Each structure stands twice: as structure tokens, then as C-alpha cells.
Amino acid sequence: MNSIRDFIHSKTKQREQDGMLRSLKKTNPTLNDLSSNDYLGLKGSYEFSNFLKRKIQEFDDPISGSGGSRLLTGNYEYIEQLEEKIAKHFTSEAAIIFPSGYQANMGLLSCIFPRNFPVIFDEYCHASLKEGIRMSFARKISFRHNDMNHLEKILKKLNTPACIVTETVFSMDGDSPCLKTMNNLAQKYDSIIVADEAHACGIFGMNGKGLSVEFDRVFARTITFGKAYGVMGAAILCPKHVKEFLVNFSRPFIYSTAPSPLFCISIEAALDYTMLHREPLQALLENIKIIKSLFIKEFPQENCTNSAIQKIIIPGNEKVKKVALALENDGFAVLPVLYPTVPSNQERLRIVVHSFNTEEIFKNFFCSLKKLL
Ligand SMILES: Cc1ncc(COP(=O)(O)O)c(C=O)c1O
């Protein structure tokens, strides 16, 4: 027992000494939100909340729980209908719902690869993708972030089919791989792609289908409902036989209580609401254009992205935390992203654009930021 106590104590202490200790903080609603993943403002929208409440009222069956895992007592008509609706909406043969994107990625990647099958993943992939790959028996190889030349070098050297794993919009950088080149490489080397659309779905592609839907080498896609869709949950979009395989072999799917009808109603409400109300998306796309032009003017040395996520590199955990705190005092909620979430010396402010931000907020933000750097 002492060894566990000592381990926990010394690891936490070390974190603190390294300036990397994390703690839970409540969000301050009075700040200008330049940090949440609530891209379309649905999380904070009374209109969407009321829409959701009406959907709940209209639902005839009890909504609280599922009563068991999907394979035992927790499967029901509505969750299957919703999966069909999600599949249709995102142009997929099938969809399988998971409680979160983390579980979806882990549940997919941990089980689909034969032993020693080569999996080549972008070095900046989200922890949930890496965790799934880590848990698998695959041969794990990383390629340099968005570097298609490096990816090809690895594929060529392997000279055997492989699976390429990427995000379509990277969560901490906001940039995207050249999916066309990646798809061509997958074709050339008889390989497949797994694409995480967490930060693209609901925003990019027709009706928010994401960026990878059109590419034939994409074998499975992850979409999440906790970001642009303002609720929570996720789904894997894949062929029917892959869904059948996951139902049989994906341990996070099999050994976990099925999502409740309440959870499913919130996902359906988010899908319906975003199809009925296109204004938040228009406003978000407009705001991305605005912040890009301000970015280019104010920080020409930084690469701006085409997504809702921008970054300013401020090396050092302490420095970036200090800047974020000063910005908070000026009225802006902007997150410092620290090592080890990002590589050392790549610590950054992650600036997130929303539908509800204004040009004036961006201008004031850049003005405050410039004074601090
Ligand atoms: C790229 C990416 N994939 C997956 C996830 C996990 O999704 P969820 O928050 O629904 O667990 C995240 C969350 O931040 C993410 O950024």
C-alpha cells in the first residue's frame, strides 16, 4: 500500500514542480469564450435547449436509462433508428453510437487490426486515437504531422497494406492533412484510412458531413456530438460488416451500459436543429474568415488555419499560463495548452472561434495579446 501511496504522491509532486499540475476549474460565463468547443453556440443556446425540451416532451417512452449493455438488455428501437438516421445523414452504410469520442476511437482501433498489421498514425493524433492503437496488437508507426512525403516513405518501405490514422481537423493545431494526397497514397499502397472528424463534423462538408466523406479509401470515420453539435456522444461511421464486427469485438462497446434514450434524443435534437437553423454555421464561417484576416495582419509569422481553431505558440508552460491568465483578467477565456498535451516548446494558446463571437471581440483580444507578448 505504501508503494502506491508513495507513487501517487511523488508523481503529483513532480508534476507540480514541473509547472504541469492540472486542476479542475469552473468556467466563468462572464468571459468572452475563445476556448470552448461549442463552435455553433448550441451549448449556451436557450433556443436549442427549448428545442431539446420539446423533443423530450414529445417522446412517448421513458427516457432515463437503457438498463444494460447493447448486447444484453440495453438495446432498443429508438437507438437503432437513430443510428440509421446518423448513417444516412453522414452518407455511411452504417453507424454505431458510443458514449464519447474517446470511447469510439478506443473501441474501434483497439480491435480492428490483425496482429502486427501496420498502423501509421500522425504524430499529433488525439490521445484517444493513440490509446486505441496502443491497446491493439498492431505494428505502430508514427509519421510527421501532416507530412505526406514522410507518410509515403513509410508506406513504400513497408511494401504491404497498412492503415493510416489521422484527424481531419487537428484538435490542438486546427490544421488539416491534404486528404486528397493521403487518399491517393492509400490507393497506391493498397491501404485504408481511419479519419477522426471530431472538429470538422457539423461544420465542414455538405450538411456538416465532415471532410473525408468523399474519399474512397476512408474505411471508418469518427464523429462526435460534444463539439459543434453542443451535446455529447459519438458515432463510428463504417460499412455494415465493420459495425457487425464492432458489436462482436469492441470491448468498450460490449462491456458498457448502452446510452439512454435521453442521450439519444439530445443527439437527434442537435442534428435536427442544425439542419433547421443554418444561421449559427454561417456566422461561424464568417467569423473564421474575420479572425484569419486579423491573424494575418497581427501575427504574420504564425500560420493561420481554415478551421475554427487557431494557435499562437508561446514556448514554456509557465509563460503560456501567465499570458492566458493575463488575458482572463482582460475578459477573455482562452486556453493555454501545455506540455505534455503538446510537444515541449510547442506550448500554445488555442484560440477557438465561435458563431457568437464578434469582430470587436477579436480585435480587442488581439490588442490585449500583443501587449503581453
Ligand atoms: C480529435 C478528437 N477526437 C476525439 C475526441 C474525444 O471526443 P469526446 O470528447 O467526445 O470524448 C476529442 C476530444 O477532444 C478530439 O479532439
The ligand as an SDF file (V2000), in Angstrom:
LIG
                    3D

 16 16  0  0  0  0  0  0  0  0999 V2000
   -9.7540   14.7430  -32.3030 C   0  0  0  0  0  0  0  0  0  0  0  0
  -10.5510   14.2880  -31.1460 C   0  0  0  0  0  0  0  0  0  0  0  0
  -11.0340   13.0260  -31.1500 N   0  0  0  0  0  0  0  0  0  0  0  0
  -11.7520   12.5560  -30.1320 C   0  0  0  0  0  0  0  0  0  0  0  0
  -12.0270   13.3340  -29.0350 C   0  0  0  0  0  0  0  0  0  0  0  0
  -12.8140   12.7680  -27.9080 C   0  0  0  0  0  0  0  0  0  0  0  0
  -14.1640   13.0910  -28.0450 O   0  0  0  0  0  0  0  0  0  0  0  0
  -15.0910   13.1710  -26.7810 P   0  0  0  0  0  0  0  0  0  0  0  0
  -14.8180   14.4810  -26.1230 O   0  0  0  0  0  0  0  0  0  0  0  0
  -16.4680   13.0300  -27.3130 O   0  0  0  0  0  0  0  0  0  0  0  0
  -14.7000   12.0350  -25.8910 O   0  0  0  0  0  0  0  0  0  0  0  0
  -11.5660   14.6440  -28.9750 C   0  0  0  0  0  0  0  0  0  0  0  0
  -11.8610   15.4740  -27.7900 C   0  0  0  0  0  0  0  0  0  0  0  0
  -11.3390   16.4700  -27.5040 O   0  0  0  0  0  0  0  0  0  0  0  0
  -10.8070   15.1290  -30.0560 C   0  0  0  0  0  0  0  0  0  0  0  0
  -10.3160   16.3670  -30.0430 O   0  0  0  0  0  0  0  0  0  0  0  0
  1  2  1  0
  2  3  1  0
  2 15  2  0
  3  4  2  0
  4  5  1  0
  5  6  1  0
  5 12  2  0
  6  7  1  0
  7  8  1  0
  8  9  2  0
  8 10  1  0
  8 11  1  0
 12 13  1  0
 12 15  1  0
 13 14  2  0
 15 16  1  0
M  END
$$$$
